[in-house]
Amino acid sequence: VDKKTIAFIGCGNMAGSMIRGLVADGYPKEKLWATNRQTDRLNELADQLGVHVTSDNLEAVLNADVLVLAVKPKVMRQLCNEIKETVQKQKPLIISVAIGVSAEMLSNWLGEGLAIVRSMPNTPSLIGAGAAGLFENAEVSAAEHDVAESIHRAVGMVIWVKQESLIDVVASLSGSGPAYFFYFMELMEKTACNLGLDGEAANLLALQTALGASKLAIESSDSVEVLRRKVTSPKGTTEQALAVFQAYLPEVVEKAMHAAVKRAGQLTNDLAKEE
Ligand SMILES: NC(=O)c1ccc[n+]([C@@H]2O[C@H](COP(=O)([O-])OP(=O)(O)OC[C@H]3O[C@@H](n4cnc5c(N)ncnc54)[C@H](OP(=O)(O)O)[C@@H]3O)[C@@H](O)[C@H]2O)c1
């Protein structure tokens, strides 16, 4: 199939993970462009992967069939201003990964009539194990839908949401989720160390257990709830630990994810106020 030329504007953690994931999956490097303000990141990408790099955003836009906007929400408006004219000439499919920036804002800032996909990816895209939620505006054609999906599928799995507000929920689940699991592993590791296990052993066991649990859950036909019950023998040690988790965790997880969704809404409101 004819691969589209994809330009990533803003090559920080998220875009860097996607670009590395795409190259690892065999995406032709000559079809990938990356721009950034600081050039050290770009030089690294050019040296290691051989993709096109430039600190001139307009040069990248001029080459793009697909434009991935991956700057922080607060600088998105200024970026859109800078590239607007060129985008209107080129009319690429726009994919924005920024939290809090609505499709309507992007359409106001870049000009009407553009096909816009809002994406909420995550950094495990780096190793092909990403999880992304996508939303499309009314201008996205069936062919563009497939392009957006295949780009994300190359670095992991994809779901679509029909309601744009659900992108904030995806952000609180899989967008931020890797950090939650890192934190949980960190705490388990620390506790095992406090209980006497050496640091390296605790680290390896915590990480491998997270991988094993996730892989088992993905490959098994049982739900995570059933799998949990299978590990929990009556009167056993797991039951004791789970009783403690069950007393505290439901409320903690609920509060944490609500806080993330709330923050996404605040970002949107702050940006709307500036308009
Ligand atoms: N990190 C995640 O796990 C994750 C997950 C889902 C979505 N997101 C979204 O992804 C976006 C980027 O997040 P991030 O964590 O990757 O942030 P980041 O590491 O700070 O990356 C943003 C990059 O954009 C560059 N940049 C800023 N203004 C620019 C401009 N005008 N032209 C070209 N490049 C510019 C920055 O360069 P300088 O450093 O030189 O300013 C920086 O390298 C955010 O909108 C975030 O909401 C992130």
The ligand as a Tripos MOL2 file, in Angstrom:
@<TRIPOS>MOLECULE
LIG
   48    52     1     0     0
SMALL
NO_CHARGES

@<TRIPOS>ATOM
      1 N1          3.6040   12.0710   27.2600 N.am      1 LIG1
      2 C1          2.5190   11.3080   27.1570 C.2       1 LIG1
      3 O1          2.4750   10.1870   27.6620 O.2       1 LIG1
      4 C2          1.3160   11.7920   26.3730 C.ar      1 LIG1
      5 C3          0.2300   10.9310   26.1730 C.ar      1 LIG1
      6 C4         -0.8470   11.3750   25.4110 C.ar      1 LIG1
      7 C5         -0.8400   12.6610   24.8960 C.ar      1 LIG1
      8 N2          0.1950   13.4990   25.1330 N.ar      1 LIG1
      9 C6          0.1810   14.8610   24.5470 C.3       1 LIG1
     10 O2          1.2950   14.9730   23.7130 O.3       1 LIG1
     11 C7          1.7120   16.3310   23.6440 C.3       1 LIG1
     12 C8          3.2060   16.3860   23.8490 C.3       1 LIG1
     13 O3          3.5120   15.8290   25.1130 O.3       1 LIG1
     14 P1          4.9910   15.3710   25.4740 P.3       1 LIG1
     15 O4          4.9010   14.6850   26.7720 O.co2     1 LIG1
     16 O5          5.5890   14.6790   24.3130 O.co2     1 LIG1
     17 O6          5.6650   16.8100   25.6730 O.3       1 LIG1
     18 P2          7.1860   17.2620   25.3840 P.3       1 LIG1
     19 O7          8.0870   16.1270   25.6970 O.co2     1 LIG1
     20 O8          7.3790   18.5730   26.0620 O.co2     1 LIG1
     21 O9          7.1730   17.4880   23.8000 O.3       1 LIG1
     22 C9          6.7210   18.6410   23.1590 C.3       1 LIG1
     23 C10         7.7890   19.0380   22.1560 C.3       1 LIG1
     24 O10         7.2740   20.0840   21.3160 O.3       1 LIG1
     25 C11         8.3460   20.9740   21.0030 C.3       1 LIG1
     26 N3          7.7820   22.2630   20.5620 N.ar      1 LIG1
     27 C12         7.2050   23.2220   21.3190 C.ar      1 LIG1
     28 N4          6.8030   24.2430   20.5400 N.ar      1 LIG1
     29 C13         7.1160   23.9160   19.2630 C.ar      1 LIG1
     30 C14         6.9610   24.5560   18.0110 C.ar      1 LIG1
     31 N5          6.3710   25.7460   17.9080 N.pl3     1 LIG1
     32 N6          7.4110   23.9180   16.9160 N.ar      1 LIG1
     33 C15         8.0050   22.7130   16.9870 C.ar      1 LIG1
     34 N7          8.1950   22.0560   18.1500 N.ar      1 LIG1
     35 C16         7.7540   22.6490   19.2810 C.ar      1 LIG1
     36 C17         9.1100   21.0410   22.2970 C.3       1 LIG1
     37 O11        10.4190   21.4960   22.0290 O.3       1 LIG1
     38 P3         11.2150   22.3840   23.1400 P.3       1 LIG1
     39 O12        11.4670   21.4380   24.2520 O.co2     1 LIG1
     40 O13        12.4350   22.8120   22.4250 O.co2     1 LIG1
     41 O14        10.2840   23.5110   23.5050 O.co2     1 LIG1
     42 C18         9.0600   19.5870   22.7870 C.3       1 LIG1
     43 O15        10.1570   18.8320   22.3430 O.3       1 LIG1
     44 C19         0.9470   17.1000   24.7060 C.3       1 LIG1
     45 O16        -0.0100   17.9360   24.0870 O.3       1 LIG1
     46 C20         0.2810   16.0190   25.5290 C.3       1 LIG1
     47 O17        -0.9850   16.4350   25.9500 O.3       1 LIG1
     48 C21         1.2840   13.0770   25.8440 C.ar      1 LIG1
@<TRIPOS>BOND
     1     1     2 1
     2     2     3 2
     3     2     4 1
     4     4     5 ar
     5     4    48 ar
     6     5     6 ar
     7     6     7 ar
     8     7     8 ar
     9     8     9 1
    10     8    48 ar
    11     9    10 1
    12     9    46 1
    13    10    11 1
    14    11    12 1
    15    11    44 1
    16    12    13 1
    17    13    14 1
    18    14    15 2
    19    14    16 1
    20    14    17 1
    21    17    18 1
    22    18    19 2
    23    18    20 1
    24    18    21 1
    25    21    22 1
    26    22    23 1
    27    23    24 1
    28    23    42 1
    29    24    25 1
    30    25    26 1
    31    25    36 1
    32    26    27 ar
    33    26    35 ar
    34    27    28 ar
    35    28    29 ar
    36    29    30 ar
    37    29    35 ar
    38    30    31 1
    39    30    32 ar
    40    32    33 ar
    41    33    34 ar
    42    34    35 ar
    43    36    37 1
    44    36    42 1
    45    37    38 1
    46    38    39 2
    47    38    40 1
    48    38    41 1
    49    42    43 1
    50    44    45 1
    51    44    46 1
    52    46    47 1
@<TRIPOS>SUBSTRUCTURE
     1 LIG1         1 GROUP 0 **** ****
